[in-house]
Each structure stands twice: as structure tokens, then as C-alpha cells.
């Protein structure tokens, strides 16, 4: 009986840690996803700037306006979130690098 009680207690105590770990993983994934989307935006602009594809700027503008509306954000909000996610991604990347000897 004591073993079952100890086991149940340990399982119950592990749930908050698991929830926290899952949130941390989800936060990391969200930062990565947002940073990737911001990178795509930058790459689309760089591509159009270098190729000067006829109508390309309009397509890119229409695409991102649709994305901002889908996300329920203004362009300014999205760009502000890009800055924050890129900064956090850079910090996380640096923290994950092995120490140099």
C-alpha cells in the first residue's frame, strides 16, 4: 500500500514539471516558427529587390497583408514580434552552443 501511495504521489508531483516542460518546448517551437516566418519575409523582399520580377512586389505585399489579417495583427505588430522573436532566438541559439575550449 505504501509503495502505491508513494508511486501515486510521485506521479502527481511530476505533472506540474511535465506541464512546464511542455510549455517550454512549445515556447521554443513558437519562437522558432515566428523567426522562420520573419526570415521568409526578409528573403521574399531580398529576392524581389534583386530580381525586380514584374508584379512581384504586389504579390508579396498582398501575401503578407493576407497573413497579417489571418493572424489578426497589424504589420507594425508583426514586425515588432519579429524583432522580439529574432532576438530571443539568437539568445537561445547562443545559450545552446557548447562551451569553447
Buried (B, 14 or more C-beta within 10 A) or exposed (E): EEEEEEEEEEEEEEEEEEEEEEEEEEEBEEBBEBBEBBEEBEEBBEEBEEEEEEEBBEEBEEEBEEBBEEEEBEEEEBBEBBEBBBEBBEEBEEEEEEEEE
